[in-house]
Amino acid sequence: TNAGATWSASNTGLPGGAAALSGLSKDGTVFFVSLDKQGIYHSVDNGANWSLWGNTATRSETAFPRGVSRDSSAPGKYYLATLEGVYKTLDDGLTWTTSKMGNGRVAAVIHDISNQSIAYLATATVVKISDIYASSQDATLIDSGITGTTNDGVTAQDPANANVLYATTNNRGIFKSVNGGASWSAINAGLPSLVGQSS
């Protein structure tokens, strides 16, 4: 609560014992945390309390979640990045179906802040889906300048500027694009190491 000066545990409602944390997402004032084989938990009070979201703990599709992205075109509509592709729910996490986006390992999915029909995926590299509602989707690699793989990374977009994107890589650090993914530059000054996973 003080820009990182001090930290305190925020685990009330999360399952006890060791858990593989596989992603943290935010949708407005709602936070989502993904736990491998234990479901997705959400908090509506800035992490003071967590509760299981939908049927994510009992569904095989959501066993290895990586990140949640809300599609504001309809209430309760979300997309979920998993190790087996992207799934979507139309009922706030109760039921899940496959989406046409991303087959295989998808580490992150986000919707463009200025156009909900555009999505960005972190797979082995960063991919842009021009229209997620189209019957056949146009997927474009947008990784010019990224020197590492993003298959364990995340993508993020500046909430104030749709042209500014970020991507983390497995062993090459963090990259930034200021032109909607047309080109990327490393932004690693001050980081102690570029080794390790990035999700």
C-alpha positions as CSV (number, residue, x, y, z in Angstrom):
1,T,0.0,0.0,0.0
2,N,3.1,2.3,0.0
3,A,4.7,1.8,-3.4
4,G,6.7,-1.2,-2.3
5,A,8.4,0.3,0.8
6,T,7.0,-2.5,3.0
7,W,5.2,-5.8,2.3
8,S,2.7,-8.0,4.1
9,A,1.2,-11.4,3.4
10,S,-2.1,-11.4,1.5
11,N,-3.2,-15.0,1.6
12,T,-6.6,-15.1,3.4
13,G,-8.8,-17.6,1.6
14,L,-6.1,-19.2,-0.5
15,P,-5.4,-22.9,0.0
16,G,-2.9,-23.8,2.6
17,G,0.5,-25.3,1.9
18,A,2.8,-24.9,-1.1
19,A,1.2,-23.9,-4.3
20,A,2.6,-23.2,-7.8
21,L,1.6,-19.6,-8.5
22,S,1.3,-19.3,-12.2
23,G,-0.1,-15.8,-12.8
24,L,-1.5,-12.6,-11.4
25,S,-4.1,-10.6,-13.3
26,K,-6.1,-7.4,-12.7
27,D,-9.5,-6.4,-14.0
28,G,-10.3,-2.9,-12.7
29,T,-10.6,-3.4,-8.9
30,V,-10.6,-7.3,-9.1
31,F,-7.4,-9.3,-8.8
32,F,-7.0,-12.9,-10.1
33,V,-4.3,-15.3,-8.9
34,S,-3.8,-18.6,-10.7
35,L,-2.6,-21.7,-8.9
36,D,-1.6,-24.8,-10.8
37,K,-4.2,-27.6,-10.2
38,Q,-5.9,-25.6,-7.5
39,G,-8.0,-23.1,-9.6
40,I,-8.1,-19.4,-9.9
41,Y,-8.9,-17.2,-6.9
42,H,-10.1,-13.6,-7.0
43,S,-10.1,-10.7,-4.6
44,V,-12.5,-7.7,-4.7
45,D,-10.9,-6.0,-1.7
46,N,-7.3,-5.4,-2.9
47,G,-6.0,-8.8,-1.7
48,A,-7.4,-8.7,1.8
49,N,-9.5,-11.8,1.1
50,W,-9.5,-14.4,-1.7
51,S,-12.2,-16.8,-2.9
52,L,-12.3,-19.5,-5.6
53,W,-13.5,-18.1,-8.9
54,G,-16.2,-20.1,-10.7
55,N,-15.5,-23.8,-11.3
56,T,-11.8,-23.4,-12.0
57,A,-10.6,-25.8,-9.4
58,T,-12.5,-28.8,-10.9
59,R,-12.2,-28.3,-14.6
60,S,-9.4,-30.0,-16.6
61,E,-9.2,-27.0,-19.0
62,T,-8.2,-24.7,-16.1
63,A,-5.8,-27.0,-14.4
64,F,-2.8,-24.9,-15.5
65,P,-4.0,-21.3,-15.8
66,R,-1.6,-18.6,-16.7
67,G,-3.6,-15.4,-16.9
68,V,-7.1,-14.0,-17.1
69,S,-8.3,-11.2,-19.4
70,R,-11.8,-9.7,-19.3
71,D,-13.7,-9.1,-22.6
72,S,-15.9,-6.1,-21.8
73,S,-18.2,-6.8,-24.8
74,A,-20.4,-8.9,-22.4
75,P,-20.8,-9.3,-18.6
76,G,-19.0,-12.4,-17.3
77,K,-17.0,-12.9,-20.4
78,Y,-13.3,-13.7,-19.8
79,Y,-10.5,-15.4,-21.7
80,L,-7.9,-17.6,-19.9
81,A,-4.4,-18.4,-21.1
82,T,-3.4,-22.0,-20.2
83,L,-0.7,-24.5,-21.1
84,E,-3.2,-26.0,-23.6
85,G,-4.4,-22.9,-25.4
86,V,-6.9,-20.1,-24.7
87,Y,-10.3,-20.9,-23.1
88,K,-13.3,-18.6,-22.7
89,T,-16.2,-18.3,-20.2
90,L,-19.4,-16.4,-20.8
91,D,-20.7,-17.0,-17.2
92,D,-17.9,-15.6,-14.9
93,G,-15.9,-18.8,-14.7
94,L,-18.6,-21.4,-14.3
95,T,-18.2,-23.1,-17.7
96,W,-15.4,-23.0,-20.2
97,T,-15.0,-23.6,-23.9
98,T,-12.1,-23.5,-26.2
99,S,-11.5,-20.3,-28.1
100,K,-10.0,-20.0,-31.6
101,M,-7.0,-18.2,-30.1
102,G,-3.7,-19.9,-29.5
103,N,-3.3,-23.7,-29.5
104,G,-0.7,-25.2,-27.2
105,R,1.2,-23.2,-24.5
106,V,-0.1,-19.7,-24.0
107,A,1.5,-17.9,-21.1
108,A,-0.6,-14.7,-21.2
109,V,-3.6,-13.2,-23.0
110,I,-4.7,-9.5,-22.8
111,H,-7.3,-7.5,-24.7
112,D,-6.4,-4.2,-26.3
113,I,-7.6,-1.3,-24.1
114,S,-8.8,0.7,-27.1
115,N,-10.4,-2.2,-29.1
116,Q,-11.7,-5.4,-27.3
117,S,-11.6,-7.4,-30.6
118,I,-7.8,-7.2,-30.6
119,A,-5.8,-9.5,-28.3
120,Y,-2.1,-10.1,-27.6
121,L,-0.8,-13.5,-26.6
122,A,2.5,-14.5,-25.1
123,T,3.4,-17.9,-26.7
124,A,6.9,-18.7,-27.8
125,T,6.8,-15.1,-29.0
126,V,4.3,-12.2,-28.9
127,V,1.3,-12.7,-31.2
128,K,-1.4,-10.2,-32.1
129,I,-4.9,-11.4,-33.0
130,S,-6.5,-8.7,-35.1
131,D,-10.1,-9.8,-34.6
132,I,-10.9,-12.4,-32.0
133,Y,-14.6,-12.5,-33.1
134,A,-13.8,-13.3,-36.7
135,S,-14.6,-16.8,-38.1
136,S,-10.9,-17.2,-39.2
137,Q,-8.5,-15.3,-37.1
138,D,-5.5,-13.3,-38.4
139,A,-2.6,-14.0,-36.0
140,T,0.6,-11.9,-36.6
141,L,3.9,-12.3,-34.9
142,I,5.0,-9.0,-33.4
143,D,8.4,-9.8,-32.0
144,S,10.8,-7.6,-33.9
145,G,13.6,-6.8,-31.5
146,I,12.7,-9.4,-28.8
147,T,15.8,-11.6,-28.4
148,G,14.3,-14.2,-26.0
149,T,11.4,-16.5,-25.9
150,T,8.2,-15.4,-24.1
151,N,6.7,-18.9,-23.5
152,D,6.9,-18.3,-19.8
153,G,6.5,-14.6,-20.0
154,V,3.7,-12.1,-19.8
155,T,2.4,-9.2,-22.0
156,A,1.0,-6.0,-20.6
157,Q,-0.3,-2.8,-22.1
158,D,-0.1,0.7,-20.7
159,P,-3.6,1.6,-19.6
160,A,-3.1,5.2,-20.7
161,N,-1.5,4.5,-24.1
162,A,-2.6,1.6,-26.3
163,N,0.6,1.8,-28.4
164,V,2.8,1.0,-25.4
165,L,3.3,-2.7,-24.8
166,Y,5.6,-4.7,-22.5
167,A,6.8,-8.3,-22.7
168,T,8.9,-10.4,-20.4
169,T,11.2,-13.2,-21.6
170,N,12.7,-16.3,-20.1
171,N,16.3,-15.2,-20.0
172,R,16.5,-11.8,-21.8
173,G,14.7,-9.6,-19.5
174,I,11.9,-7.1,-20.3
175,F,11.1,-5.5,-23.6
176,K,9.0,-2.4,-24.5
177,S,7.2,-1.3,-27.6
178,V,6.0,2.2,-28.2
179,N,4.4,1.5,-31.6
180,G,1.8,-1.2,-30.9
181,G,4.3,-4.1,-31.2
182,A,5.9,-3.1,-34.5
183,S,9.3,-3.0,-32.8
184,W,10.7,-3.7,-29.3
185,S,13.6,-2.5,-27.2
186,A,15.1,-4.0,-24.1
187,I,14.5,-2.1,-20.8
188,N,16.7,-3.9,-18.3
189,A,18.7,-1.1,-16.8
190,G,18.9,-1.7,-13.0
191,L,17.8,-5.3,-13.1
192,P,20.3,-7.5,-11.1
193,S,19.9,-10.5,-13.5
194,L,18.1,-11.6,-16.7
195,V,18.1,-15.3,-15.8
196,G,15.0,-17.1,-14.8
197,Q,11.3,-17.4,-15.5
198,S,9.2,-14.3,-15.9
199,S,5.6,-15.1,-15.3
